[in-house]
Amino acid sequence: MVQRSTQYWLRLLLLVAGVALLIWVTPVTLPLLLALVLTVILLPVVNGIQDYTRKRVGLKWFPRSLAILPAFLLVALATVVIIQYIIVPFLVEFTKLLNNLPILINQLLHVWKETQAQYALVLPPEINGLIGSTLNKIGNYSVDLAQRGIFAIVSLATTLLQLLLVPIMTFYLLKDGRILKQRMVSIFSEPIASHLDEIVNQVHHTMGGYLRGQLVLATNMFCIISVVAYIFDLPYPLVLALLAGIAEWIPIIGPIAAALPAIILAALSSGTLALQVMITYMVIQLIDGQIIMPKIMGRVIKLHPLVIITVIFIGGYLYGIIGMMTAVPITAILQIVINKLWYFNQYYKKDGAL
């Protein structure tokens, strides 16, 4: 049996206490999580800049701190562009949508009654009442959801001081992240340290690929739906496009949720337009789900579709929308950890420890 020194247990205790403290102190947890996400996304950019200047340009002295600055400038530029050309127009459209929502619900009820009369649809009174109450509930829920979103924005603004920590934390994670990882891993002896380092690298690779892939998919869907909305002259095109981009982070269920508002808004104009929009969304989602997404995410998320569907519903049941959005990456990380634990003895035997 391997004897552990007092120093080992003290280091391990301090590591566990530090992680528990970060989880317990919520004001620090949120900025740290955002900093970790930004670090994972920007790390290839920083590494690429540093490698290019050292190998191609020949500046062997080029420090990592200078390589981080262009990445930060890129993020700042992207933030300004997004706020000016997407967020501000979106808020204007979203406010108009909230003000017109009761009118839109009444129009939808009127269209439904006209459709019944045109095609001689005779439904039991209970069904008609259920449809009417469902539409009213949709309107009330949309208003409630919008109010919660506004309150969340106000709450986020009040925690701006916390968010100011994000760029500082991101800078030091990009600069000294490898050193911090090695120090934490060095607490353990070999071969555990090597296996733990491998797990951390695999998790980093998976999360980095997932986040960057989802950003590409979401941006791609935002641009496509923007064009589609303007082609079909749908109202509130930025709202529909941003909804489609956000829904891209929710596998399977997200595309359906993004298509319904567009189809409903199109139905207010004509049934033909609604059918055209529905077919267009179906074709886009078919191409996205069968061609684009597998090429971008296929090498990163190696989960069976049945597992993905199951964890999405479990995440949604436990934590709502946030649970649905985070279910797949968390499951992918657990798969890596469980795989290493499951074959732990084989790794030991391979290294000659058993």
MARPAKOL-629594 format. One record per residue (C-alpha): chain; residue in one letter; x, y, z. Coordinates in steps of 0.5 Angstrom, whole numbers, plus 500, padded with zeros to 3 digits. Example, Ala and Ser with C-alpha at 12.3 -4.5 7.8 and 13.67 -1.06 7.14 Angstrom:
BEGIN
- A_A_525_491_516
- A_S_527_498_514
//
This chain:
BEGIN
- A_M_500_500_500
- A_V_503_507_498
- A_Q_504_511_504
- A_R_502_518_504
- A_S_506_524_507
- A_T_503_529_512
- A_Q_504_534_506
- A_Y_500_531_501
- A_W_494_531_505
- A_L_495_538_507
- A_R_495_540_500
- A_L_489_536_498
- A_L_485_539_504
- A_L_487_546_502
- A_L_485_544_495
- A_V_478_541_497
- A_A_477_547_501
- A_G_479_552_496
- A_V_474_549_491
- A_A_469_549_496
- A_L_470_556_498
- A_L_469_558_491
- A_I_463_555_490
- A_W_460_557_497
- A_V_462_565_495
- A_T_457_566_490
- A_P_459_573_488
- A_V_466_570_486
- A_T_463_564_483
- A_L_460_567_477
- A_P_466_571_475
- A_L_470_565_475
- A_L_466_561_471
- A_L_465_567_466
- A_A_473_567_466
- A_L_474_560_465
- A_V_469_560_459
- A_L_472_566_456
- A_T_479_563_457
- A_V_477_556_454
- A_I_475_560_448
- A_L_480_565_447
- A_L_486_560_448
- A_P_487_558_441
- A_V_487_565_439
- A_V_493_567_444
- A_N_497_560_443
- A_G_496_562_435
- A_I_499_569_436
- A_Q_505_567_441
- A_D_507_561_436
- A_Y_506_565_430
- A_T_511_571_433
- A_R_516_566_436
- A_K_516_561_430
- A_R_515_565_424
- A_V_517_572_426
- A_G_523_570_430
- A_L_521_574_436
- A_K_523_569_441
- A_W_523_574_447
- A_F_515_575_445
- A_P_512_574_452
- A_R_505_571_453
- A_S_502_577_456
- A_L_503_581_449
- A_A_499_575_446
- A_I_493_576_450
- A_L_492_583_448
- A_P_490_582_441
- A_A_485_577_444
- A_F_482_582_449
- A_L_482_587_443
- A_L_478_582_439
- A_V_473_581_444
- A_A_472_588_446
- A_L_471_590_438
- A_A_466_584_438
- A_T_462_586_444
- A_V_462_594_441
- A_V_459_591_435
- A_I_454_586_438
- A_I_451_591_443
- A_Q_451_597_437
- A_Y_448_593_432
- A_I_444_587_435
- A_I_443_588_442
- A_V_440_595_442
- A_P_436_594_435
- A_F_433_587_439
- A_L_431_591_445
- A_V_427_596_441
- A_E_424_590_437
- A_F_423_586_443
- A_T_419_592_447
- A_K_415_593_441
- A_L_413_586_441
- A_L_411_586_448
- A_N_407_592_447
- A_N_403_589_441
- A_L_403_582_444
- A_P_395_582_446
- A_I_393_585_439
- A_L_397_579_436
- A_I_394_574_441
- A_N_387_577_439
- A_Q_389_576_431
- A_L_391_569_432
- A_L_385_567_435
- A_H_381_571_429
- A_V_385_567_424
- A_W_384_560_428
- A_K_376_562_427
- A_E_377_564_420
- A_T_380_557_418
- A_Q_375_553_422
- A_A_370_557_418
- A_Q_374_556_411
- A_Y_375_549_412
- A_A_369_547_415
- A_L_372_545_421
- A_V_367_543_427
- A_L_371_541_433
- A_P_368_540_440
- A_P_367_546_444
- A_E_372_543_449
- A_I_377_543_444
- A_N_376_550_442
- A_G_376_552_449
- A_L_382_549_450
- A_I_386_552_444
- A_G_383_559_446
- A_S_386_558_453
- A_T_392_556_451
- A_L_393_562_446
- A_N_392_566_452
- A_K_396_562_457
- A_I_402_563_451
- A_G_401_571_451
- A_N_401_571_459
- A_Y_407_567_459
- A_S_411_571_454
- A_V_409_577_458
- A_D_412_574_465
- A_L_418_571_461
- A_A_419_578_458
- A_Q_419_581_465
- A_R_423_576_468
- A_G_428_577_463
- A_I_428_585_464
- A_F_429_584_471
- A_A_435_579_470
- A_I_438_585_466
- A_V_437_590_471
- A_S_440_585_476
- A_L_446_583_472
- A_A_447_591_471
- A_T_447_591_479
- A_T_453_586_479
- A_L_457_590_474
- A_L_462_590_479
- A_Q_463_583_480
- A_L_463_582_472
- A_L_469_587_472
- A_L_473_581_475
- A_V_472_577_469
- A_P_477_580_464
- A_I_482_580_470
- A_M_481_573_472
- A_T_481_571_464
- A_F_488_575_463
- A_Y_491_571_469
- A_L_488_564_467
- A_L_490_565_460
- A_K_497_567_462
- A_D_498_562_468
- A_G_493_557_467
- A_R_498_552_465
- A_I_502_553_471
- A_L_496_553_476
- A_K_494_546_473
- A_Q_501_543_474
- A_R_501_545_481
- A_M_494_542_482
- A_V_496_536_479
- A_S_503_536_482
- A_I_499_534_489
- A_F_498_527_487
- A_S_504_522_486
- A_E_505_518_479
- A_P_502_515_476
- A_I_495_518_479
- A_A_498_525_477
- A_S_499_523_469
- A_H_492_520_469
- A_L_489_527_472
- A_D_493_531_468
- A_E_490_527_462
- A_I_483_528_464
- A_V_484_535_465
- A_N_487_536_458
- A_Q_481_532_455
- A_V_476_536_459
- A_H_479_542_457
- A_H_479_540_449
- A_T_472_537_450
- A_M_469_544_453
- A_G_473_548_448
- A_G_471_545_442
- A_Y_464_545_445
- A_L_464_552_446
- A_R_467_554_440
- A_G_463_550_436
- A_Q_456_552_439
- A_L_458_559_438
- A_V_459_558_430
- A_L_453_554_430
- A_A_449_560_434
- A_T_452_565_429
- A_N_451_561_423
- A_M_443_560_425
- A_F_442_568_427
- A_C_445_570_420
- A_I_441_565_416
- A_I_434_566_420
- A_S_435_574_419
- A_V_436_573_412
- A_V_430_568_412
- A_A_426_573_416
- A_Y_427_579_411
- A_I_426_575_405
- A_F_419_573_408
- A_D_418_580_411
- A_L_416_577_418
- A_P_415_582_423
- A_Y_421_583_429
- A_P_426_579_425
- A_L_432_581_430
- A_V_427_577_435
- A_L_426_571_431
- A_A_434_571_429
- A_L_436_572_436
- A_L_431_567_439
- A_A_434_562_434
- A_G_441_563_435
- A_I_440_562_443
- A_A_436_556_441
- A_E_441_553_438
- A_W_445_552_445
- A_I_439_547_446
- A_P_439_541_442
- A_I_433_537_439
- A_I_428_542_443
- A_G_431_548_441
- A_P_430_549_434
- A_I_422_547_435
- A_A_422_553_440
- A_A_425_557_435
- A_A_421_555_429
- A_L_414_556_433
- A_P_414_564_434
- A_A_416_565_426
- A_I_410_560_424
- A_I_405_564_428
- A_L_407_571_426
- A_A_407_568_419
- A_A_400_565_420
- A_L_397_572_422
- A_S_399_574_415
- A_S_396_568_411
- A_G_396_560_412
- A_T_401_560_405
- A_L_406_564_408
- A_A_406_560_415
- A_L_407_554_411
- A_Q_413_557_407
- A_V_416_559_413
- A_M_415_552_416
- A_I_418_548_411
- A_T_424_553_410
- A_Y_425_552_418
- A_M_425_545_417
- A_V_430_545_411
- A_I_434_549_415
- A_Q_434_545_421
- A_L_435_539_417
- A_I_441_541_414
- A_D_444_544_420
- A_G_442_538_424
- A_Q_445_533_419
- A_I_451_536_415
- A_I_453_542_419
- A_M_453_540_426
- A_P_456_533_425
- A_K_462_536_422
- A_I_463_541_427
- A_M_461_538_434
- A_G_462_530_431
- A_R_469_530_434
- A_V_468_533_440
- A_I_461_531_443
- A_K_461_523_443
- A_L_454_521_446
- A_H_449_517_443
- A_P_442_521_441
- A_L_438_517_446
- A_V_443_519_451
- A_I_443_526_449
- A_I_435_526_449
- A_T_435_523_456
- A_V_440_528_459
- A_I_436_534_456
- A_F_430_532_459
- A_I_433_531_466
- A_G_436_537_466
- A_G_430_541_464
- A_Y_426_537_469
- A_L_431_539_475
- A_Y_434_546_473
- A_G_429_549_467
- A_I_432_552_461
- A_I_439_553_464
- A_G_439_545_465
- A_M_437_544_458
- A_M_443_548_455
- A_T_448_545_460
- A_A_446_538_460
- A_V_450_536_454
- A_P_457_539_456
- A_I_456_536_463
- A_T_455_529_461
- A_A_460_529_456
- A_I_465_531_462
- A_L_462_526_466
- A_Q_463_521_460
- A_I_471_523_460
- A_V_471_522_468
- A_I_467_516_468
- A_N_471_512_463
- A_K_478_514_466
- A_L_475_511_473
- A_W_472_505_470
- A_Y_479_503_467
- A_F_483_506_472
- A_N_486_499_474
- A_Q_488_498_467
- A_Y_492_505_467
- A_Y_495_503_473
- A_K_497_496_470
- A_K_500_499_464
- A_D_504_504_468
- A_G_507_498_472
- A_A_504_500_478
- A_L_500_494_480
//
